[in-house]
Amino acid sequence: MTALRLSGLTKAWSRTAAPVLAGLELAVEPGRLTALVGPSGSGKTTVLKLVAGLLAPDAGDIRLGGRSLLGLPPERRRVVMVFQAPQLFPHLTVAQNVGFGLRMRGLPPARIAALTEAMLDRVQLAGFGARLPAGLSGGQAQRVALARALVLEPEVLLLDEPLSSLDASLRDEMRTLIRDLQRATGVTTLMVTHDQTEAVVLADRIALLLDGRVAQHATPEEIYRRPASLRVARFFGGVNFLPGHAADGVFHSAIGPLPIAPGQAGGPGLLTIRPEAILLGAGPLQASVLGCSFLGPQTRVTLDLAGTLLLAMVAPEAARGLVPGQVIAATLPPAALWVIPETAAPPPAPGP
């Protein structure tokens, strides 16, 4: 297992254009899957192409296991990349596609056949070796692309939105397969995705790109519950923000003093809480129900707490019978409250 380190990585498409990457710093832990997320145009795929050697950075370094990859051609980096489209050779069979890289390395045919057969079995395509790509479904073709990459035993696997072209049921299957394969092989993996849910399900850690830099790099739970800034919180679906002032384990705001988890910085800031963390039906706060929206497994409840709008996501049973204008008890659990310091949190737009 090998660590990947990106240091001061900078890339611009012209001398006059703003850089798409501006001194990016990122340490990808060995043997883990890190998801790279960010808005469209934030440079996610550019990062992968720089690591793969398909692009050269304007500045900075890319180090794999302590050695710099700068100047090395793609075939000498021990890095492989799987793209959004499988990019299989249409005139080659599935087995020939999977074994292509091994043939380029000059392995004996018998060894290639054995490794190819074993890898097809691992991606649940045993018996598919003689088929041509035209006879595969989208999910099967992406499995072949994964097999072709993993059979080379790379030190780093790069995945560029490999599931975005699949329908919902196939995406669920492929998420499970990718997670299982990554854990079984222990290959250091960097995956680009535009889907926050996918990142949370698959990744050990998530790196969010904003303005050409990593805005936060942490576990999925930490990014969701302890965002580093208002922009990070909003990107991951944060909607509840309450201005105020933290001091001595209490956040003072328009809805009164709220106890918060210990260890948080004092001073002015924004209090945030995930909608699913708000508890209804009991507690010290009184909230007026403004509306309810049934969303299947959850119901969204809009609340007014002393003139502050908050959104709660609760089980449908917990919202049954609620009507606009009804006053109910609510709890904002201290462990679920997080204060974004004022320096990282410009005032939010009115309402959630």
N, C-alpha and C positions, 0 to 999 in steps of 0.2 A: 504494500500500500504506500502510495506516494503523495506528498503534499504538493499543492499547486499554489504559487504565490504570484499575484499581480501587483506591481509596485509602480506608482506614478504613471500609469498607463494613459497616454494621450493620443487622440486621433481626430484629425479634422479633414474634411473632404477638399478644402481649398484654403489658401492663405487668408482669405478674407472672411470665410465662414466661421461661425462659432464652433468650437470643437464638440464633436459628439461625445467624446470622452475627455475629461479634464482632470488628469492626475488621479485616476481611479486606483484605489487600494482594496485588495480583496485576498484573503487567505482561505483557500478551500481545503477543508480538513481531509486528511488521508482516509480512504475507505468509506467516506460519507457521500451522500447525495445533497448537493446544494442547488437550490432553485434560484434562478436569476429572473426577477420580475421588474416591471416598470411600464410606464405608459408607452404608447407607440412612438417610435423614433428616439427612445432613450438610449439606444446603443447596445441592446442586449445581444443581438446576433453579431454585431461588430466585435464584441468581446470574444465570442466563440471563434470567429474567423481569425482573430489575432492569435489566440491560443493554438489553433490548428495550423497556423502558418499560411493561411490563405490571404492574409493581409499583413502588412508590416506597420508597427506603431510609429508615430512621430516622435515619441519619447516614452521613457519608462522601460520596465523589464518584466519578463515572464520567466519564472523559475520553477522547474519541476524537480523535486527532490534535491534542491540546492544547486542545480545546474541551469544556466540560462539557455533558453530556447531560441534566443535572437540569432538570426542568421542561418538557422537550421532549416532545411527544406521539410515540407510536411511529412514525407515518408520516413524521416529520421527522428521524429519527435516522440514516437510511441504514444501518439494521441490520435484518436479516431473520432469522426463526427457523423452523426445520423441526422439527416435533414428532415424537414416537414414532409416532403415528398420522398418516397423510398429510394428513387433513382437507381432502380435495378436495371441491369443490362437485359433488354427484351429478348435478345437472341440466345441467351444462356439459360440453362435450367436453374432451378432453385439451388441445387447442390453446387453447380458451377459458379453461381453468384456468391454463395457463402464462401466457397473456397478460393475465390479470385485473388484475394490478398495473399493467401498462403502460396499460391502458385507464383506470384510475383517475388516471394521470398525464396523460391527455389526448393520448397519442401518436396520430398518424394511423393508420387501419386498415392501410394497406399496410406501414407501418413495423412495426407490431405483428406482422403476419403473417410478415414476414421474420425478425424477431428470434426469434419463437416457433419457426419452422421450424429455424433454426440451432441453437437451444438443444436442441430435441428430438433433433436429430442428435448433439449432444455427449453426451447422456445415453443414447444408443443406442436411441432410440424413434422414429426416422424412419419415417413412414408410420402412426403411431399417432394423429395429430392429430384424426381424426374420431371416435374411440372415446369411449364414456362410461366413467367410473371403474368402474362395475359390471362391465365386461368386462376389467378388468386384474387381474393377479396382485399379490400383496403387494409384490414387488420392483419391478414396473412402476409401481405407484402411488407408491412412495417415490421413484422416479426422476422422476416428474412433479412431486412436491413439491419436489425439489431443483432441477429446471428452473425452476419458478415462482419460487423464491427467487433463483437465480443470474441469471435474465434481467433482474432489476432492477439488476444491477451494484452490490450493496451494498458498503459499506466493511468491514462485519463480518458474517460468517455464523455463526449460532448453531445448533448441532445438539443436540437433546435426545434422546439414546438412539435415533437414527433406525433402528438395525438390530435392536433387541431383539425385535421381533415377527416377525422372519424366521427361516426354518430355517437350518441350518448352511451348506449349499451356497450359498444366496442371500446370506448374510452375507459369505462370502468374496468373491463377485462385487461386492457393494456396497462393501466395504472398498476394493477396487481402484479402483472408479469414483470414490469420494469422494476418495481420495488423488490420483488422476490429475486430477480436476477442480480440486481445490484448488491443485495445483502449476501447472496450466495457467492458471488465472485469477489466482493470486496473492492471493486474497482472505484477509484475516485471519480465522481461524476458531477458535471456541471450542466444543468438543464435550464433552457430558456422556456418560459411559458407565460402566456398572457392571462392565464386562468388562476386566480388566487386560490380557489378551492383545490385545484390540482396541485399547486405548490404546497399547500398545507398537508394534503394527503400523502404526497410522495417524499417531501424533503425532510432531511434532518435539520437543515438550516436554510433560511431564506435571506437573500440579499436584494434589497430594493434599490434600483437605479433611479436617481433624480438629478437632472442638470449635469449629467456626465460623471457623477460620483455615486458612491454607495451611501445612501441616506441612513440605512440601518441594516445590520447583518446579525441575525439572531435566530433562535429557534422559532418555529411558527407560533407557539403559545406566547412567547415573550413579545413578538411583534404585534400580535393581536391585543394582548392585555396591557403591554407597556410600550406603546409607540414612542419613538424618540422625538417626534414632532407632530404638529397638526397635519402636515401633508402626508406623513406616513399613516397616521390614524385614518384620514379620509380615504386614502388609497385602498386600505383594507376594510372599508365599509363602516368606519366610525361615523356616528351621526349625533351622538350626545356629547355636548360640550358646554361647560358651565364656568364662566369667569369668576374668579375670586382670589383668595389669599390663603396659603397654607402656613400653619404655625403650630409647633408642638403636637403633631399628630392629628390636627383638626383642620378641615378646609372650611373657611368661612365664605358664604355665598348668599345669593338672594333667597335661597330656600332654607337658610339657617346653617348652623354648624354641623358638619358631617365628619365623623371619625374616619380616618384613612389608615391604610396599612403603614406600619412603621418603616423608617429608613428613607422616606421620600424628602426631597429638598423642600425647604420652606420658601416663602416669598410668593409674589403674584404669579398666576398661571391659569391654565384651563383644566378643570376636572373632567375626565372622560370615563365613561362606563359602557361596556358592550350592552346592546339592547337585550340580549339573552340572559344577562346577569341580574336584571332588575326583577325583584320579586313582588308579586301582587297578592293582596288579600290579608296581609298582616304587616305590622311594622309601625314605626313612629311617625311616618310621613303621611300626609293627606293629599291625594291627587284627584283631579277632576278628569274624567274620561272624555276625550274629544272625539274619538272614533276608533273603530276596530275593522281590521281587514283580515279575512281568512286566507291563509297562504298554503293550505294543505297540512303539512306536519306542524306548522306554527301559525299563530295569529299575531299580527302586529297591532299593538295598542298604543294610540297617541294619548299622552298624558299632559296635563297642565299642573305643574307644581309651583305655586306662588308666582305665576306669570312666566315660568320657564317651561318650554316644550321639551319633552323627552319621549323617545320611542322605546317601547318594551316589546320583546319577542317572547311569547309564552306558549305553552301547550294549549291547543284549542279548548281543552276542558277547563283550564284556568280562566279563560276569557268568556266562557259561555254565560249568557245572561247579562253581560255588561252592555250598557246603553250610554249614548252621549249625555253628558251632564251629571252622570252618577259619580259620587265621591267615594273613593276606595282607599284603603290603607296600602302603603307601599314601603319597600325596604331597598336601600342602596347599600349592599353589603360592603363593609370597609375593605375587605380583601380584593374586591373587584374595582375599587376606585383608584384611578391613576392620575397624577398631576403632571401635566406637560408644562415645564417652566415657561414663563412669559417670553424669554429670549428665543424659544423654539416654537412659540405658539402665537402668531398674530391673531387678532380677534376674528372669530368665525363669522360666517354669514348668519343672519337672524334665523332662529329656528333650526331644528334638526334636519 
